[in-house]
């Protein structure tokens, strides 16, 4: 009469066993794990939950910044994961390997949708993709692309000037801009217009046709799908790492990941259309297809060998690389420009100095081109400081420690515990906001990128100066380092300089609502890229005699 029914005993035993396993895992992670000697919050060292929660919150960069400030340059942020903010971590984790050492491989869960593009490819395929893409991003191609890029920059400023010259009724049906004052000033969502311009530019460079965002002053359907994918990324990554069965169920039910297949099919269609054009236009598909296009079936069955790095890309590989180029070459540039505009609009001293430099350098707007913008050192400092405080890619591109372990920042890192490899993170925002790397890290101080070591504080009425320690400023690597650094760095800088110079030449900037000074920053969420809300800026045309 006192015995347990099997229907009760089995679940109780299973629950008890589950508790014992959980307790043992916690004990192992804290006291027996190969990474037990690394510092970090005890709950993060014991469980994956805090790290996953940081990703899912969209606040991961800010959270990791605080964790690093408390625990140092190297922090154990999960049982099998280390995060770094020491500048040497860039080269030790992602740099060119020497002495026969292997590459710290890509985190397979993070790059599962990127195996056929330059971001997540194997070393062999990465060499093929980069060699093919390099021509499209070369200095010669940049010169050839200037007229193509300039036409969209021209259209951007045609749109902005139309709003500042319009009557209030003209902008009534435009959710991104509203004319408001007799002086011709207008409130414009610069996040939207920067995205319109950069997506149109990269769309034309990638596929031979723009997305017509500037023409319609609306987001294209594919651009909207990209933003939805970014929002879902944290959930996709966490489920892939720890609940793959649930991820498969949600994908099958089209709750998650629905935009991926549609984007891929749309990209393939655009690539096929472009490849049929008989033209020598200097775009990326033309560069990738210059050596011919391999059949997908042949490409999939092609083994490795001495000639494998030289074989042409397949149509699928071209399409997948163009999907990446469109995302990486548009949203990130728009983010950097949005951040620069935000800080310029909120810091009068910065705006005065920047406006003085830009407006003194050019007699006419037509003088602002790819080459003349290189003579604006303060503007470059403003862009770099904007990317430091508001990184276009704020979350890590994680690596796995190579088999056998590795030495990173002077300390040996074991390959991992059990069947898991040690994950290696560099969170750019945590790196760029570290007080060990930057003087006054939370202040927007473009002068830190100039030659003078003492910078006047724009927030002080006195002659107070800050002595800048530049010993670790090489921590600033917004385009990464090593053989897999961003191939589009030069294009990004050209676009940013050209657009920001023309923006400042044409307009004075101010927040539409001064109460938004902190609100816009606080509303942003970071997954693999940053989801930004509208940035309402009052543009007032510059009066010239």
N, C-alpha and C positions, 0 to 999 in steps of 0.2 A: 504493500500500500504506500510505502514511502519511496518507491522507485520512480525514476523519471521515464516518461514516455519517450521512445525514439524520436518522435516528432518534435520534442522539446530539447532532448539531449544533443542532437546533432547540431541544430542552430547555435545552442549555447556553447558547445565545444568549438564550433567554427568561429564564433565571435571572440571567444577567449584566445584562440590561436591567433586571430587577427590582431588582437591587442598586444600579445606577446611579440609578434613580428614587428609591429609598429614601434614598440618600446625598444626592441633590439636595434632596429634601424636608427632610431634617434641616438641610442648609446654608441653605436658604431660610428655614425657620422661625427659625433662630438669628440670621441676619445680614441678611436681605432683607425679612422680613415687616413689615407696617405696625406691629405691636405689639412690634417688636424692642427698643424703648427701655424697656419695662416690666420691672421686676425679677422674679425668680423662680428656682427651681432649674433648672439648665440642661436637665436631662432632661425636666422638665415643659414647658419652653418649646419643646423640640424635638419632643416626641411626645405623643400622646393617652394613651399607655399608663399613666403614673402616675396621671392623673386618673381614668381608668376603673377602675383597680385600687383607688383610694381608695373609689369608689362601691361597688364589688362587695364590698369587705371588710366593709362595715357600720361601719367606723371613720372614714369620711370627715370628720365634724365634728372629731374630735380631731386627725386628720392636718392638716386645713386650719388649725386653730388654731395648731399648731406652725409651719407654713409661714409664716403671717402674723406670728407673733412674731419670726421670723428676718428676713423680707423687708419687712415694713411694712404699711401700710394698704391698698395696692393691689398685687396680685400677679398675674402672668401664670401661670395654673395649667394652661393647655393652649395649644397654638399659636394658637387663635382664641378664647381665653376669659380674662377678667379677673375677679378676686374682690376684694371690698371689705370693709374693716372700719371705715372712717371713718364717723362718724354721718351726715354729710351725704349719703352714698350713698343712704340710704333715700329722701330726697326727689328727688335727682337721677335715680335710676333708676326709682322707682315712684310718685313724687309727681304732683300735679296739674301739668300742663305749662302753661307761660305763654309769651306772645309768639308764639303760632302754632306752637310746636314740637310735633311729633308724639309719640305715645307710643312708648316703647321696647317693642317687641312681644313677645309670648309666644314662648318657645322651642317650636317646633312639635313637636319630638320628645318633649319633656317633657309637653306638654299634649294629646297625641294622643287620649287617652281622655276629655278634658274639654271638647271643643269645643261640647257641648250643655249645659254647665252654667256657673255663674257664675265658676268658677275659670279656665277656658280659653277663654271665649267671645270673639268679636269685640267691639269697642267698642260697636257697635250693639246686639248681643244682650245684652251685659253690662248695658247700661242698662235693657233690658226686664226681665231677670231680677232685677236689684237692686231696681228699682222695685216689682216684684211681691212680692219677698221682704221688703221693708222693713216692710210692715205686720205681718207675723208676728213681727218682731223689735223692734217699736216698744215704747215705755214702756207704752202702754196694753195691748198684748198681753201684755207681761211680767206686768203685774198680773193680767190675766185668767188667765194660765197658772199662777199661783202654786199654786192647789189641785192642779192636775194634777201639777206637779213635786213638790210636797210629799208627795204620796201615795207616790211612789217613794223619796224620801228617808226617809220614815217606815218603809217596808218594808225599806230597807237596814239601818236601825238595829234594827228588829225581828229581822232575821236575825243581826246581830252580837251583840245582847244574848242571843239564844237560845243562841248558842255559848258565851258566857261564863258563862251560868247553867246549862249542861247538864252532865250526867255525861259522863265520857270516852267511853262507848259510843255516845252519840248522834251523835258526829261521826265514827265509825269509817268510814262509807261516803262521807264528804265529802272529796274530795281538796283542797279549798280551806280547810278549817278543822278544828282538832282541839282539844277541851277537854283541859286538861292538869293543872290544879292545884286544890287544895282551896279556894283563895281565889276561884275562879271565873274566873281568867284563862284565856285561850285563845290559841292560835297561829292566826292568820288570814292568808291570802294577800290583802293589801289590793289588789294589782293586779287580781286577779280581781273582788273585790267592787266596787271603783270602776268597773270596766268594766261589770259587771252593771247598776249603777245608771244610769250615763250612757247606755248603749245603750238601756235601757228607757225612760228619759226622752225621748231624742231619737227613738226609734221611735214613741212615742205622739204626740209633737209633729209628726212628719213624716207618719206614715201612719194615725194614729188608733188604733193598737194597739201595745202593747209587744212586745218580743221574748221576754218572760217569762223573762229570765235570772235575775232575783231570785227569782221564784216557784220555778224549778227548781234554782237555784244551779248552773247550767251555762251554757256558751256556746251561743247559738243557731247553727245551721248557717251562716246568712249572716254572722254575726260571725266565725266561723272562716274563711270564705272571704275576708273582708276582710283578716284577718291573713296568709293565704297570699299574697294579692295584694301586700301591703306587702313581704313577704320577697322576692318576685320582681322588685320594681320596679327595683332596680339593674341586674339582668341585662337586663330589657326595655329600659331606657333606653340602655344601652351598645350593645346589638345594633341598636336602631333608629337610632342615630347612625352606626354604623360597619360593621354587617353585616346590613342589612335582609333580605337573601335568607335568611340563617340564621334570623333571627327568624321570618320567615314559615313556614319549614320546621318550626321547633319549635312554633309555634302550631298549625299544621295537624296536627301529630302529638300535640297536646294535652299537650306537655311543659311549655309556658309559657302563661300567660294564660287557662287554662281556666275560671277562676272569674269572669272579666269578663262573659261572655255570660249565665251563670246569674244573677249578681247583677242585671244589667240586666233580665232577664225577670221575676225575682222582684219587683223594684221596680215595674215596670210593672203587675204584677198587684195589688200593694198599693195603688198609686195609683188604679187603676180601681175597686177595692173602696171606697176612701175617697170617691171622687167620687160614688159612687152613694148615699152616706148623705145623708139630708136632715137636716142639723144645722148649728148655728152655733158649734160648738166652736172655740176659738181655736188651731187648729193651722196648720201651714205649707201643707199641700195646700189647705186652705180659703182661705188668703190668695192662693195662686197661681191658684186657679181662680175667684176672686171675679169676675173680668171675663169669665168664660166660658173654654171650652177649645177651641182651634182644631184642626181636622183636621190630622193629620200631613202628608198629601200637600199640602194648601194651604200649610202652614207651610214645607215644604221648597222650594216653588216661589215663595215670596213674595220679591219683590225689595226692595231698600232704597229708602227715600224718606222724605219728611217725616213720614209717618204710621206708618212701620214700627216705630218704637220704642214705639208705643202698642198694637200688636196683641197679642191674648192669647197665652198660651203653649199649645203643643200638649201632649198627654198624654205624649209622649216627652220633651219638654223638662222637664215637671214631674217625671217619674220620674228623669231624669238629675240634676236639681238636688237631689232628695231623697236620691239615693245619696250625693252629696257632703255634704249637710247631716248625714246619719247618721254618716259617717266623721269629718268635721271637728268635729262637735258632740258627739262621744262620746269617741273614743280620745284626742284631744288634752287634753280636760278630765281624763280619767282619768290621763293621764301627769303632768299638773301636780300633781294630788292625790297620786299615788304618790310623786313627788319630795318634796313637802312633808312627807308622812308619814315618808319615809326620813330626811330631815334632822332633823326634830323628834325622831325616835326615837334618833338617834345623837348629838344635841347636848343634853345635860341643861340647860344654861343657857337655851337657846332654848325648850325645852319648859316650863321653870318660868315664864318670862316670859309665854309664850303662854297657858299654863293659868291664870295669875293674871288676865290680861286677860279671857279668855272666862268663867271661872267667877265673876268678880266682876260681870260685866255682866248676868247672867241669874239670876233667882231660880228659874226653872223652865225645862226644856227647851222647853216650849211657847212660851216668849217668843222663841225664836230663829226669825226669819223673814226674808223678803227684805229688809226695811227695817232691822231692828234690827242685822243683821250689818254694816251700813255704819258703825257706830260702833266698829269694832275696828281701829284703825290699825296695831297691831303685827301682827295676823293678816294684813292686806293686805300688809304688808312681807314677811312670811314667804312668802306665795304668790308675790310678785314675785321674791324672791330665789331661790325654788325654780325658777321659770321661767327665770331668768337662768342659773343653773348647769346646769339640765337642761331646755333648751327643748323644749316640746311638738312644735314643727316645727323640727328641728335642721339640716335640709338646705335648700338654696336653692330658691326658686321662680324659675328663671332667666328672664332677659329677653334679647332680641336688641337690639343697638344699632340705632337707627333709621337708615334710609338717609341717607347724607351725613355720618354721624358725629354726635357729641354731646359736650358738655362735662360731665364728671362729676368732682366734687370738685376743680374748678378746672383740670382738664387735659383737653385735647381727646382724644377717643377715636375713631379711624377706624372706619368701618362694618365693615371686615373685609378679609381677603386673598382674592383669587380670587373664587370663587362663594360663600364662606362669610361670614356676618355675625359680628360680634364678639359673643360671649356675655358676659353680665353676671351675675355671681353675688353674692349676699349670703348667706353661711353664718351663720345666727343664732348658733350656738354659738361660732364664731370671733369674731364681732362682740361677743358678750356676755362672752367670756373674755379679751378683749384687755387687756393691761396698759396700753395707751394710752387705753383707755376707762374702766377701772375700777381703783380702788385694791384691792390684794390680791385679784385677780380669782378665785383658786381657793378663797377662803374664803367660807363661808356667813355673811354678815353682814347680817341684815335691817335693822339700824340705818342702813345706807347709804340706805334709802328714807324715813327719818324726817328731821325738821328739823335735828337736831343734826349738826354736821359732824365731831365726834369720837366714835368708837365704841369701846367697851371690847371687847377681844378675849376671846371666850369660852374660848379655849385657854390663857389666861395666868392664873396665880394672883395676879399683881401688878396694880397699877392701870394697867398699860400701855394706852395708847390709840393708835388709828390715825387719822391725819388724812385725811379723805376728800376727794378732789378730784372735785367733781361737774360739772366743766365739760363732760364728754363722756358723762354718764350718760344723755343722751337717745338714746344708741346702743341702749338697751333698747326694742325695739319688737316684742314677741312676737306682736302681731296685725297686723304690717305697717303700711303707711301708704298714703295716697293714695286714689284712687277705687276701688281694688280691695282695700282693707283688709278685715279679717275682719268680716263683717256680724254674726257671733254673739258679738262680744266681750262685750257686756253680759250675755248669757245665760251665758256661760262663767264670768264673775266671780260671778254670782249663785249658780250651782251650786257653785263651788269654795268660796265663803265659807260657804254654808249647810252643806255637808257637813263641811268642816274644823271649823267652830265646834261642830257637834254631836258630831263625833268627839272633840274635846278636852274638851267638857263631860262626855262619858260615860266616857272611858277615859284611863288613862295608857298611853304607848306605849314599847315597848322592842323591839330586835331579838331574835328568837327565839334566834339564835345570834350572839354578838358577833363571831365570825369572818366574818360576812357583811357587815361594815361596808364593805369595799371590793369584795367578791365580786359583790354585786348590780350595782353600777355597771359593773364590768368585764365583766359578762356581757351588758349591753345592746348591741344593734346598731341602727344607724340607716340607713335606706334613704331613703324620703321621710318616714316617721314612725319612731318608735323601737319596736323589738321588745324587750319587757321580760320578764325571767323572773319567777317568783313572788317576791313581797316578803313574807316571813314575819315578821309583827309580833306580839309578845305584847301583847294587849289586857287590861289589868287594870281592872275597873270602879272608878270613883271612889266612895269611901265618903263618904256624907253623913249628918250627924246628923239 
